[in-house]
Amino acid sequence: MKHALVTGGAGFIGSHLCESLLERGFRVTVVDDESTGSRKNLQAVERHQQFHYEFGSVAEAALVRKLVADADVVFHLAAAVGVRLIAENPVHTIETNIYPTELLLRELRERQQAGRDVKIVLASSSEVYGKNPKPQWNEDDDLVLGPTSRPRWAYGASKAIDEFLALGYWRQYSLPVVVCRFFNVVGPRQTGRYGMVLPRFVEAAAAGGPLVVHADGQQVRCFAHVADVVSAVIALAESEAAAGRVFNVGSDEPVSIGELAGRVIAAVNPAAAIEYESYAEAFAADFDDVRVRVPDLTRLRETIDFRPQYTLDRIISELADWQRDNSTTQA
C-alpha cells in the first residue's frame, strides 16, 4: 500500500485529493495549519483506517522530516490562495509559498541520498504566466509578470520560484518532480471568501444577489471541476513520463466573467441582478488583472488519458445544490 503525504490537505483541492487517494487504496497523511483550509473538509474520511491528520505547518523542519520519512509520494498543495488574500498579504504569500517547498525538496533529496526516490507533485498556478498576451498558454511560454510595485504579482513570482527549485532538483539530482499549473479549479467546499469568482457568484445568487462583476466582465477564464483535476494529478503522479515536466491542468473551454454571472443567475436565481465594480473598489488602485487565461492542454492529453467529466453548466448546478445543502446545514 503506497503512502501519500498531502500538504494543505484540509483545503479545497487537497480534501478532494485525499478522498480520491483513499478510494484508490493509498494510505494518506495530511499536514495542514488550517490558515485557509478547514478540517471540516475532511469529515468524510477522518475516521478512515488508512487516514492520518497532522495539525502543523510545512515550514516546521522537524515535522516535515518526520512526515517525509515514511512517504512514497508527496502532493505539495500548501500555499497562499485567493486573489484577495494575495493582494492584501504579499509578505505572507511569498513566505508561505517558497520556504516550505525548499524544505520539502531538501528533505526528499536526503531520502534520495539514503537510497529511496520519493516523487513530489508540486501544485503551481496559471498565475506564473503573468499577463502574457497570448490567447492560449502552453507550458514553454514566456512568463510576463508585472512590476514589483504591484503586490498581486508576488504570487506568480513566488510560484515560479517554486517551479525553478523543483525543476532544479530534477535537473541536478534527478529527483522525481511533477509541476501542475492549475487553472481555476472549482467544486464543492470551495469558498468565495478569498475572491474565487464562481463560488462567490453562486453564494450571491443563492442569497438574492447582486452578483458583483469586476471591471467590464469581459475577462476570459476556464473552469475545471475539482474531480477532473484530482484525477489528472494522480495520473501524473503515477506516470513515469511526467517526471521533470510542467503541465497545465484545468479546462480549456473559455467563458467571459460576465457570461458566467449570467449562467449562474439562470441556474440559481433568475431574479438576481449583476452589479459592476472597479478593481480599485474591489482590491486596490494599482491592481492588475489578466484579460484572457486559457490553457493549452496538449501536453497533458499526450501524457495521460485526460477526459473531463464535467461541463460548466453541470459544475454550476452542482455548486448551487451544494450551496443550498450547506446553507441548510448551517441554519
N, C-alpha and C positions, 0 to 999 in steps of 0.2 A: 504494500500500500504506500503510494507516494505521499510525502508530507509537504504541503504548500503553506508558506508564510505569506500572509496578506497584510501589508501595511496600509493603514487607512481603511481597514475592513468594515468599520462601522459607518462608513459613508455611503452615499447613494450607489455608486457603481460597485464599491467594494463589497457591500452586503449582498448584492445580486451575484457577484462573482463567487462569494463564499457558498451560497446556496447551490450554484451550479457545480462547483468543485466537489462538494459533498455528494451530490447526486451521481457524479462520475466515479465515486469511490475513493476520493482523496481524503487524507487526514488534513485538517485545516487549523492553523493557528492565526489568530488576528491580533495585531497590536494597533491601538488607536488611543489618542489622548482626548478624543471627543470634543475637540475645539470647533469642528464643523460637522462631524458625524454624530450619531446617536446610537447607543446600544439597543434602543428600541427597534432599529432597523434589522437587528439580528434575532428578534424574538422567535422567528420560525425555526431557527437552527441552534439556539443557545443551549438546548438540552440534548443535542445530538451527541452520541457517544464518541464521535471522531472529531469533535469541535472543541477548541480551547480559546479562551479570550484573555488577553493581557491588556490591562489599562496602563498606558505608558506612552512615552514619546520615542520615535525612531531617532531622536537626537541624543538619546542616552546610550553611550557606548557599551556599558556593561550589559544592558538589556538586549541590545542588538546582537552582541556576541553570543549571548545565551540562546536567543531565538534562531539565529542562523546556524548554530552548531548542529541542529537536528533537521534542517530543511533540505528538501530535494529541489525545490523551485521557489523563487521569491517573486511575488507580484507587488511591485512598489507603487502604490496608489496614493500614499500620504502626501498631501500638498495643500497649499493655499488654493481656495476655489472661489469663483464668482467674481464678476466684473466689479460689483460694488465693494466687496471686501478688498480686492486688489487695489482699487483706486484710493481707498481710504487708509490702507495699511501697507504701503510699499516695503517698509523695512521688514515687517513680519513675513511678507510674501517672499522676499529674497532669502531670508534666513531659513524659512520653513522648507523651501524647495531645494536649496543647494547642499547644505551641510549633511542632512540625513542621507542623501544619495551618495555623497562622498564616503560617508561612514559605512554604508551597506556594501559598496563596491570594495572598499578596503578589507572588510571582514570576509567577503566572498573570495578575494584574492588570497587571503591567508588559508582559507579552506582549500583552494586550488593547490597551493603550495604543499599542503598536507596530503594531497593525492586525490581530492574529490572536487569535480566541477559541479557547481550549482548554477543553473540558469537564472537570470534575473530578467523579468519583463518590466520595463520602465514605462509608466504612464506619462506621456507627454501631451502636447496640446497643439491644435491648429494655430494658437497664438504665436508660435515660433515663426510663422511666415510673416508676421507683422502686417504691413499694408502693401505687400506685393501686389501690383496692379493686374496680374494675370487673371482671366476669368475662371481658371481652374488650376489648382496647385498640385504638382507632383513632388515626390519626396526629395528630389535633387534640385528643386528651385531655390533661387536666392532668398535669403531672409532679409526683409526690408523693414527694420524696426524704426520707430520714430525717435525723437530726441530724448536724451536722458532727463531733460527738464519736465517731461510728461510722465507721471508715475504709472500710467496704465501699461507702458511697455516694459515695466520691471518684471512682470510675469513671463512674457515671452522670452525676454533675455535670460531669466533665471532657468527656465525650462530648456532653453538652448544650451546653457552651460551644463545642465544635467545630461543632455544628449552627448555633448562633446566628451564629458567624463566617461559615460558608459561606453561609447564607441572607442574612446582611447584605451580603455581596459581590454576591449576586444582586439584592437589593432596591436597593442603592445604585449598583451599576455594571453590572448585567445580565450579570455573569459567569456562564456556564452551570454550574450545580451541580446534583447529584442526591444526595440523602441516603438511604442504605439502612440501615434498622434491622434488624439480624439477630436472629433468634430461634433459639437452639440449633441451630446448623449442625453436622452430623455426617458422618462418612465415613472412608474410608481415609486414613491418615497422621496422623489426629488422635491426640494423646496424652492420657492421663489425668493427666499429670504436674502440671498446674496446676488440677486439680479438675474437669475436664469429666466429667460423670457417665456418659454412655453408654460411651465408651472405657474408663473406669475399671471399669465393671461387666463389660465383655467381657474385659478383661485379667484381672480377678479370677476370673471363671468359668473361663477357659481354664487358669488356674494352680491350680484346685481349690477356690477360694473362700477365705473367705467374701466375699460382696458386702456392702459397708458402706453402709447407707442412713442418711442423716442425719435426725434428729428422728423423726417418726412415719411418714414415707414417703407422706403424703397430699398433698404438694406436687404441683401440676399443671403440666406443661410440654408443649411441642410440639417435635418433632424433624424437621428437614428435611435431606435428603441434599444434600451439597455440590454435586453436579452440577446439581440443580434450582435451587439458589441461584445458582450461577455463570451459568446460562442466563438467569435473571431479571435479574441485574446487567448483563450485556452488552446485553440487550434494552432495559433502562432507559437505558443509556449511548447507545444508538442512537436513542432515542425523543425527538423534539422536544417532545412533550407532557409529558415527565418533568422538564424543566428547572425549577429553582426549587422543587421539591417534595420532600416526605418520604414514604418508602414503607416499610411493614412488609414484610419479606422472610423467608419461612420456611414452616412448615406450620401449619395451623390445626386439626389433629387432636390433641385433648388426651389425655394419659395421666398417671396418677399415677406418682411415682417408685417406689413400692412395686410397682405393676403392671409397670413397666418392668423392675425387677430380676427379677420372676418370669418375664417373657417372655425375658429374656436367659438365665436358668438353663435354661428349657425348650429353648432353641435351641442352647446351647453346652455345658452340663454339668449334667444333671438331679441330679447328686449334690451340687452346690454348695449352700451354705446362705446365709441372709441374717442379718446382724447389724445392730443399730441402734446409732447413736452420736449423742450430742447435738451441737448446734452448738458448744457450749462446748468439748467434747472435740476436735472437728474443726478449729475455727478459733480462736475467742476467746469469752470470756464475754459480750461485748456484740455478737456477730454478729447481724445482722438478716437475715431472708430474706423472700421473697415467696411467698405461698401459691399463687396462680394466675397464670400467664403465658401468655396465649393471644392471638395477633394477629388483628385484623380485616384480611383481605386484599382487601377490596372495591376499594380504590383501585388496588392492584397489578393485579388482574384487569381492571379497566376501562381500564388504560393499556397493558398488554401482554398477549399471549396466554400467560398463565401456567398451565401444565398439568403439575404434578409427576408424575414417572415412578416415584417410589419410595414404597412403603408402609413403615411402621415395621418390619414383620416382614422385609421384603426388606433394609432397612438393617441390621438386627441380623445377619441371615445373612451379608451381605457383610462386615461388620466382623469376624465370627467367622472367616470364611475368610482375611481379611487378617491378622488376629492370628496365626492358625495358620501362614500362609506366612512372616510376618515373624519369628516365633519360630524357625522352621526355618532361615531365612536367617542369623539371629544366632547360632544354636547352633554 
